[in-house]
Amino acid sequence: MTAASVSLPATVGVIGGGRMGAGIAQVFAQGGSAVTVIERDADAAASARARLADGVAKAAARDAAIDAEVVLARLVVSTLYASLTDCALVVEAVPELTDLKVDALTRAESIIAPSAWLVTNTSSLSVEGLADRLQRPERFCGLHFFNPVPPSALVELVLTSRSSPELTDAARGWVAALGKTPIVVHDAPGFASSRLGLVIALEAMRMLEEGVASAEDIDAAMVLGYRHATGPLRTTDLVGLDVRLGIAEYLHAALGERFAPPQILRDKVAAGELGRKSGRGFFDYADGA
Ligand SMILES: NC(=O)c1ccc[n+]([C@@H]2O[C@H](COP(=O)([O-])OP(=O)(O)OC[C@H]3O[C@@H](n4cnc5c(N)ncnc54)[C@H](O)[C@@H]3O)[C@@H](O)[C@H]2O)c1
């Protein structure tokens, strides 16, 4: 890796300041980049600002080397795509809907310099399919960050058949400069992590449905038996049951029956039990636990 590739771009854009976008913006700003976050309207921009302030405050409370004021001064939230003009790298983190992503990516590509890089944080859509819609697919790849972004150690670098070798080097360098480890995955449904994570989670749900064991005990099997940091059902609560259902439906269509969403997952999503964010999923978070 060249020396130039281990530093972060000076100017970074992040489209979508939700759970993932705010985390991604925060870690780049902590690394020294000036970051512009694009949101869809003024209300969403206000929420994104609050999310960023909260994330930076928590990071500064955990790590004395982080100066919250300095990091926040590097973060700007805007509703105007034109604010991305000077960004050397733009990370797309809008909701997991192809049309929304294509719209965000093509708008960004039409504004940024031809030398700038564009990446998507999709967790399941075809990166190759998104590349098909772009003018400069060689400057585009997937960077699949994990939730929550700041403490997560892994980023999947998802390459298409057209991602350039320079992009691969640069992206490895950004991930390393963020203090995380990249794994390189060639675009395939579910990449490496979603495919493996989901197959275990869907089996855990089927076991719960069949009454094989309680949610607590199924999770304990993986935490204590296989040294996973969190069990598959609690992880699903963290990711969001609706998010996992969407990915399962997509992988079911792409890879077959082993990814068929269990009825318990459909029922919980229909009942609004979406996990931590709604206060209830496979576990109860009503007390804020
Ligand atoms: N939640 C996870 O665990 C997780 C993990 C890895 C990757 N991802 C992926 O990250 C992406 C974002 O997921 P999230 O969980 O942060 O969703 P989220 O709903 O929390 O955030 C999405 C944000 O995008 C904004 N937005 C919507 N349309 C927009 C537009 N046209 N322009 C600008 N902003 C717009 C929304 O206002 C919202 O703040 C998805 O592709 C998802 O699959 C999610």
PDBQT file of the ligand as one rigid body, heavy atoms in Angstrom, charges set to zero:
ROOT
HETATM    1  N1  LIG A 301     -28.960  -0.443  10.148  1.00  0.00    +0.000 N 
HETATM    2  C1  LIG A 301     -27.959  -1.303   9.971  1.00  0.00    +0.000 C 
HETATM    3  O1  LIG A 301     -27.664  -2.138  10.830  1.00  0.00    +0.000 OA
HETATM    4  C2  LIG A 301     -27.139  -1.248   8.717  1.00  0.00    +0.000 A 
HETATM    5  C3  LIG A 301     -25.871  -1.851   8.685  1.00  0.00    +0.000 A 
HETATM    6  C4  LIG A 301     -25.097  -1.749   7.524  1.00  0.00    +0.000 A 
HETATM    7  C5  LIG A 301     -25.591  -1.097   6.405  1.00  0.00    +0.000 A 
HETATM    8  N2  LIG A 301     -26.845  -0.523   6.456  1.00  0.00    +0.000 N 
HETATM    9  C6  LIG A 301     -27.312   0.159   5.257  1.00  0.00    +0.000 C 
HETATM   10  O2  LIG A 301     -27.107   1.561   5.423  1.00  0.00    +0.000 OA
HETATM   11  C7  LIG A 301     -28.105   2.266   4.702  1.00  0.00    +0.000 C 
HETATM   12  C8  LIG A 301     -28.810   3.238   5.641  1.00  0.00    +0.000 C 
HETATM   13  O3  LIG A 301     -29.381   2.498   6.697  1.00  0.00    +0.000 OA
HETATM   14  P1  LIG A 301     -29.753   3.187   8.108  1.00  0.00    +0.000 P 
HETATM   15  O4  LIG A 301     -29.988   2.071   9.058  1.00  0.00    +0.000 OA
HETATM   16  O5  LIG A 301     -28.783   4.254   8.421  1.00  0.00    +0.000 OA
HETATM   17  O6  LIG A 301     -31.160   3.868   7.724  1.00  0.00    +0.000 OA
HETATM   18  P2  LIG A 301     -31.852   5.131   8.434  1.00  0.00    +0.000 P 
HETATM   19  O7  LIG A 301     -33.282   5.038   8.021  1.00  0.00    +0.000 OA
HETATM   20  O8  LIG A 301     -31.485   5.205   9.871  1.00  0.00    +0.000 OA
HETATM   21  O9  LIG A 301     -31.168   6.383   7.697  1.00  0.00    +0.000 OA
HETATM   22  C9  LIG A 301     -31.415   6.744   6.364  1.00  0.00    +0.000 C 
HETATM   23  C10 LIG A 301     -31.331   8.264   6.282  1.00  0.00    +0.000 C 
HETATM   24  O10 LIG A 301     -31.396   8.663   4.922  1.00  0.00    +0.000 OA
HETATM   25  C11 LIG A 301     -32.174   9.846   4.851  1.00  0.00    +0.000 C 
HETATM   26  N3  LIG A 301     -32.678   9.989   3.481  1.00  0.00    +0.000 N 
HETATM   27  C12 LIG A 301     -33.736   9.392   2.886  1.00  0.00    +0.000 A 
HETATM   28  N4  LIG A 301     -33.821   9.774   1.606  1.00  0.00    +0.000 NA
HETATM   29  C13 LIG A 301     -32.807  10.631   1.371  1.00  0.00    +0.000 A 
HETATM   30  C14 LIG A 301     -32.360  11.371   0.237  1.00  0.00    +0.000 A 
HETATM   31  N5  LIG A 301     -32.989  11.276  -0.925  1.00  0.00    +0.000 N 
HETATM   32  N6  LIG A 301     -31.283  12.182   0.360  1.00  0.00    +0.000 NA
HETATM   33  C15 LIG A 301     -30.621  12.274   1.536  1.00  0.00    +0.000 A 
HETATM   34  N7  LIG A 301     -30.993  11.582   2.654  1.00  0.00    +0.000 NA
HETATM   35  C16 LIG A 301     -32.060  10.771   2.566  1.00  0.00    +0.000 A 
HETATM   36  C17 LIG A 301     -33.268   9.640   5.888  1.00  0.00    +0.000 C 
HETATM   37  O11 LIG A 301     -33.848  10.879   6.283  1.00  0.00    +0.000 OA
HETATM   38  C18 LIG A 301     -32.482   8.968   7.014  1.00  0.00    +0.000 C 
HETATM   39  O12 LIG A 301     -31.948   9.900   7.936  1.00  0.00    +0.000 OA
HETATM   40  C19 LIG A 301     -29.020   1.208   4.080  1.00  0.00    +0.000 C 
HETATM   41  O13 LIG A 301     -28.574   0.934   2.785  1.00  0.00    +0.000 OA
HETATM   42  C20 LIG A 301     -28.792   0.001   4.967  1.00  0.00    +0.000 C 
HETATM   43  O14 LIG A 301     -29.053  -1.219   4.314  1.00  0.00    +0.000 OA
HETATM   44  C21 LIG A 301     -27.617  -0.571   7.581  1.00  0.00    +0.000 A 
ENDROOT
TORSDOF 0
